[in-house]
């Protein structure tokens, strides 16, 4: 099982003078910690943020905590957060060192048993509360669910050997036990979530796989391209060594050839 950590040790860039808000600052504290903390990170994407927050608030219950971390946007994002403040548990707006720095801040600000990360442009479909309570009873530290991709096909999580070569847990469908979350390594700018998942495997995390579709994701982000493939290879080599890096390169090449012929 992954080692429990003190969230105060998460790698977070130093900042000054954040704007803060949310019901946590306005009313009495919760009597019990929530089942799930949904962490949303955003930077200058208020048009995509509104539909995401709407989908979250439609599914929100007393068991749900919503934490939004903004990277000091100047496009109207803060206005949205201030308007929705009473419906959000916590939000902040301040400069950061990138998406994973913001995610680490979101984890540090969360109090739920599980953490789910959603980003601008995503849509929450459901919170699998009964499944997650079952995971707590079974001492499952990572619960992986299916994600609808681009409204056309379903990404279903896998585990085992494939995780040494590719990221088979979709970030928008993976609920991490907060107390066992080791945080994101800021050396990786695009695929630190893959590194996190491999490290959790190495630490013996108990993983549950479920077919339920919990979110919708659109593959239009920087991680959807092959420009940063070198970072994936760096992560595989760091966590599992050269033999698995060699296998991953072969697998990627074969998949590229397969996609080429399929497109003909």
URCOR-V413563 format. One record per residue. N is the residue number from 1. RES is the residue in one letter. PSI is psi in degrees with one decimal (999 if undefined). OMEGA is omega in degrees with one decimal (none if undefined). NEAR is the number of other ideal C-beta (glycine too) atoms within 10 Angstrom. Layout:
# URCOR-V413563
<<N & RES & PSI & OMEGA & NEAR> <N & RES & PSI & OMEGA & NEAR>>
This chain:
# URCOR-V413563
<<1 & X & 142.6 & -179.9 & 13> <2 & X & 145.8 & -177.1 & 20> <3 & X & 133.8 & 174.0 & 9> <4 & X & 143.5 & -177.7 & 12> <5 & X & 162.1 & 172.0 & 14> <6 & X & 119.1 & -175.4 & 7> <7 & X & -17.7 & 178.8 & 16> <8 & X & -13.8 & -179.3 & 7> <9 & X & 0.1 & -179.9 & 10> <10 & X & 145.0 & 179.9 & 18> <11 & X & 110.4 & -178.7 & 14> <12 & X & 135.2 & -178.8 & 20> <13 & X & 147.1 & 177.6 & 14> <14 & X & 137.0 & 178.3 & 6> <15 & X & 168.7 & 179.6 & 15> <16 & X & 145.8 & 170.6 & 6> <17 & X & 52.0 & 179.2 & 8> <18 & X & 150.8 & 168.2 & 15> <19 & X & 133.3 & -175.3 & 13> <20 & X & 151.9 & 176.3 & 15> <21 & X & -176.1 & 179.5 & 20> <22 & X & 162.7 & -175.4 & 22> <23 & X & -25.3 & 178.6 & 17> <24 & X & -32.2 & -179.6 & 19> <25 & X & -10.5 & -174.6 & 11> <26 & X & -26.9 & -173.8 & 9> <27 & X & -171.8 & -180.0 & 9> <28 & X & 153.3 & 179.8 & 7> <29 & X & 160.9 & 176.0 & 6> <30 & X & 146.5 & 176.5 & 14> <31 & X & -26.0 & 177.5 & 6> <32 & X & 147.4 & 178.1 & 8> <33 & X & 146.6 & 179.8 & 13> <34 & X & 161.8 & 176.5 & 20> <35 & X & -42.0 & -175.1 & 19> <36 & X & 135.7 & 167.1 & 24> <37 & X & 118.5 & 175.6 & 26> <38 & X & 118.0 & -177.5 & 29> <39 & X & 121.2 & 178.6 & 28> <40 & X & 125.9 & 174.1 & 26> <41 & X & 140.7 & -174.4 & 24> <42 & X & 148.7 & 172.5 & 26> <43 & X & 111.8 & 178.3 & 21> <44 & X & 52.0 & 179.6 & 15> <45 & X & 45.0 & -172.5 & 18> <46 & X & -30.3 & -179.6 & 18> <47 & X & -34.0 & 177.8 & 13> <48 & X & -22.7 & -179.3 & 14> <49 & X & -40.4 & -176.2 & 25> <50 & X & -50.5 & 178.2 & 15> <51 & X & -35.8 & 178.7 & 13> <52 & X & -49.6 & -179.2 & 23> <53 & X & -35.5 & 177.3 & 24> <54 & X & -44.2 & -179.9 & 12> <55 & X & -34.0 & 178.8 & 18> <56 & X & -47.1 & -177.2 & 22> <57 & X & -28.5 & 176.0 & 14> <58 & X & -28.6 & -178.9 & 9> <59 & X & -3.3 & -173.4 & 15> <60 & X & 136.2 & 173.5 & 20> <61 & X & -175.5 & 177.2 & 10> <62 & X & -17.5 & 179.5 & 10> <63 & X & 0.8 & -174.2 & 16> <64 & X & 135.9 & 174.7 & 20> <65 & X & 134.8 & 179.9 & 26> <66 & X & 120.8 & -179.1 & 25> <67 & X & 124.2 & -180.0 & 25> <68 & X & 127.7 & 179.0 & 29> <69 & X & 115.8 & -179.4 & 26> <70 & X & 142.1 & -177.3 & 26> <71 & X & 45.5 & 179.1 & 22> <72 & X & 47.8 & 178.4 & 17> <73 & X & 151.1 & 177.3 & 18> <74 & X & 28.7 & -175.1 & 8> <75 & X & 11.8 & -177.4 & 14> <76 & X & -3.8 & 179.6 & 13> <77 & X & -44.9 & -178.5 & 24> <78 & X & -35.5 & 177.2 & 17> <79 & X & -40.2 & 178.3 & 11> <80 & X & -44.5 & -178.3 & 21> <81 & X & -39.2 & 178.1 & 25> <82 & X & -37.9 & 180.0 & 13> <83 & X & -38.6 & -178.3 & 11> <84 & X & 3.7 & -174.6 & 19> <85 & X & -47.4 & -178.9 & 19> <86 & X & -20.1 & -179.3 & 10> <87 & X & -16.5 & 176.8 & 13> <88 & X & 145.2 & 179.4 & 25> <89 & X & -38.3 & -179.3 & 23> <90 & X & 140.0 & 170.5 & 22> <91 & X & 153.4 & 176.5 & 29> <92 & X & 155.5 & 176.8 & 22> <93 & X & 116.0 & -179.7 & 22> <94 & X & 159.9 & 177.8 & 17> <95 & X & 150.3 & 176.4 & 16> <96 & X & -179.4 & -177.7 & 24> <97 & X & 25.5 & 178.4 & 16> <98 & X & 178.4 & -171.8 & 17> <99 & X & -39.7 & -176.4 & 24> <100 & X & -28.2 & 171.1 & 24> <101 & X & -43.9 & 178.2 & 23> <102 & X & -39.6 & 178.0 & 27> <103 & X & -40.3 & 176.6 & 28> <104 & X & -39.4 & 176.7 & 26> <105 & X & -39.3 & 178.6 & 23> <106 & X & -40.0 & 177.5 & 23> <107 & X & -43.8 & -179.4 & 23> <108 & X & -32.1 & -178.6 & 17> <109 & X & -5.6 & -175.1 & 21> <110 & X & 157.0 & 178.9 & 25> <111 & X & 1.1 & -176.2 & 17> <112 & X & 165.4 & 176.8 & 24> <113 & X & -42.6 & 178.1 & 20> <114 & X & 152.9 & 175.3 & 26> <115 & X & 131.5 & 170.7 & 22> <116 & X & 130.5 & 178.6 & 27> <117 & X & 126.9 & 172.2 & 23> <118 & X & 145.8 & -177.6 & 24> <119 & X & 166.6 & 178.4 & 21> <120 & X & 133.6 & -177.1 & 20> <121 & X & -17.6 & 175.7 & 17> <122 & X & 169.7 & 174.7 & 21> <123 & X & 128.5 & 175.5 & 17> <124 & X & 129.0 & 179.7 & 23> <125 & X & -45.3 & 176.6 & 18> <126 & X & 157.0 & 171.7 & 14> <127 & X & 112.7 & -174.6 & 22> <128 & X & 67.5 & -170.7 & 21> <129 & X & -45.0 & -177.4 & 14> <130 & X & -39.2 & 177.3 & 9> <131 & X & -41.9 & -177.3 & 17> <132 & X & -36.8 & 175.4 & 24> <133 & X & -35.8 & 175.1 & 13> <134 & X & -38.8 & 178.8 & 14> <135 & X & -38.6 & 177.1 & 22> <136 & X & -43.9 & -179.9 & 13> <137 & X & -34.3 & -178.5 & 8> <138 & X & 2.3 & -178.9 & 11> <139 & X & 36.0 & 175.1 & 9> <140 & X & 129.7 & -176.8 & 21> <141 & X & -20.5 & 177.5 & 24> <142 & X & 120.1 & 179.4 & 25> <143 & X & 115.5 & -174.2 & 28> <144 & X & 126.4 & -178.7 & 23> <145 & X & 169.3 & -179.7 & 27> <146 & X & 155.4 & -179.3 & 19> <147 & X & 134.6 & 175.1 & 23> <148 & X & 123.3 & -175.4 & 19> <149 & X & 121.0 & 175.9 & 16> <150 & X & 21.8 & 178.8 & 11> <151 & X & 11.4 & -173.4 & 9> <152 & X & -37.8 & -179.2 & 6> <153 & X & 165.0 & -173.2 & 9> <154 & X & 125.9 & 173.0 & 12> <155 & X & 115.8 & 179.5 & 19> <156 & X & 130.6 & -175.3 & 16> <157 & X & 151.2 & 175.5 & 22> <158 & X & 167.8 & 178.4 & 13> <159 & X & 171.7 & 178.1 & 16> <160 & X & -144.1 & -172.1 & 10> <161 & X & -37.3 & -176.9 & 10> <162 & X & -29.5 & -178.2 & 11> <163 & X & -13.2 & 175.7 & 20> <164 & X & -14.4 & -176.8 & 19> <165 & X & -24.8 & -174.3 & 18> <166 & X & 159.4 & -178.5 & 14> <167 & X & 102.9 & -176.3 & 20> <168 & X & 8.8 & 171.2 & 19> <169 & X & 115.9 & -179.2 & 25> <170 & X & 133.1 & -173.6 & 20> <171 & X & -38.6 & -178.2 & 22> <172 & X & 0.0 & 177.7 & 21> <173 & X & 8.7 & -174.2 & 27> <174 & X & 124.6 & 177.8 & 25> <175 & X & 118.7 & -178.0 & 29> <176 & X & 134.9 & 172.4 & 26> <177 & X & 122.5 & -173.1 & 24> <178 & X & -44.0 & -175.6 & 22> <179 & X & -21.3 & -178.8 & 15> <180 & X & 9.0 & -179.3 & 17> <181 & X & 117.3 & -176.6 & 23> <182 & X & -3.4 & -179.3 & 20> <183 & X & 163.0 & -176.8 & 19> <184 & X & 137.6 & 179.1 & 23> <185 & X & 117.1 & -174.6 & 15> <186 & X & -3.2 & 173.4 & 18> <187 & X & -27.0 & -179.0 & 13> <188 & X & 123.3 & -172.7 & 20> <189 & X & -22.3 & -171.8 & 15> <190 & X & -37.5 & -173.3 & 20> <191 & X & 34.5 & 178.8 & 22> <192 & X & -23.8 & 176.0 & 23> <193 & X & -35.9 & 176.3 & 22> <194 & X & -44.0 & 177.0 & 22> <195 & X & -43.5 & 177.8 & 23> <196 & X & -47.2 & -177.2 & 25> <197 & X & -40.3 & 178.0 & 25> <198 & X & -39.2 & 178.3 & 19> <199 & X & -37.7 & 176.5 & 17> <200 & X & -40.6 & 175.5 & 24> <201 & X & -48.0 & -178.5 & 19> <202 & X & -30.5 & -179.4 & 12> <203 & X & 4.6 & 174.9 & 13> <204 & X & 32.4 & 179.1 & 11> <205 & X & 141.2 & 174.4 & 19> <206 & X & 119.2 & -171.6 & 16> <207 & X & 133.1 & 173.9 & 20> <208 & X & 135.6 & 179.7 & 18> <209 & X & 133.6 & -177.0 & 17> <210 & X & 145.1 & -179.4 & 19> <211 & X & -13.8 & -178.4 & 9> <212 & X & 135.0 & 177.7 & 13> <213 & X & 118.6 & -174.8 & 17> <214 & X & -19.1 & -175.9 & 25> <215 & X & 162.7 & 172.8 & 26> <216 & X & 136.2 & -177.6 & 19> <217 & X & 142.5 & 177.6 & 22> <218 & X & 131.6 & -173.2 & 14> <219 & X & 65.1 & 178.6 & 10> <220 & X & 13.6 & -178.9 & 9> <221 & X & 177.0 & -177.1 & 13> <222 & X & -30.7 & -178.1 & 11> <223 & X & -9.1 & -179.4 & 18> <224 & X & -7.1 & 179.2 & 13> <225 & X & 171.6 & 179.9 & 11> <226 & X & 7.4 & -177.0 & 9> <227 & X & -36.0 & -176.3 & 10> <228 & X & 26.0 & -179.4 & 15> <229 & X & -31.2 & -180.0 & 14> <230 & X & -32.1 & -179.9 & 11> <231 & X & -37.8 & 175.9 & 18> <232 & X & -46.1 & -180.0 & 23> <233 & X & -38.0 & 177.7 & 17> <234 & X & -41.0 & 179.9 & 16> <235 & X & -45.8 & 180.0 & 25> <236 & X & -44.1 & 179.9 & 24> <237 & X & -40.7 & -178.2 & 15> <238 & X & -39.6 & -174.0 & 15> <239 & X & -32.6 & -173.4 & 18> <240 & X & -9.3 & 173.5 & 18> <241 & X & 174.0 & -174.8 & 11> <242 & X & -41.0 & -179.1 & 9> <243 & X & -40.7 & -179.4 & 11> <244 & X & -29.7 & 173.3 & 17> <245 & X & -42.5 & 178.6 & 20> <246 & X & -45.6 & 179.1 & 13> <247 & X & -39.5 & 179.9 & 15> <248 & X & -39.4 & 177.9 & 20> <249 & X & -42.7 & 178.4 & 15> <250 & X & -44.3 & -179.7 & 11> <251 & X & -44.5 & -179.7 & 13> <252 & X & -40.4 & 179.7 & 16> <253 & X & -44.6 & 179.2 & 10> <254 & X & -40.2 & 178.2 & 10> <255 & X & -36.2 & 178.5 & 11> <256 & X & -42.6 & 177.8 & 10> <257 & X & -41.0 & 179.8 & 10> <258 & X & -42.6 & 178.9 & 10> <259 & X & -34.9 & 179.3 & 9> <260 & X & -47.4 & -179.3 & 9> <261 & X & -30.2 & 178.0 & 7> <262 & X & -30.6 & -179.6 & 7> <263 & X & -15.4 & -179.0 & 6> <264 & X & 999 & none & 4>>
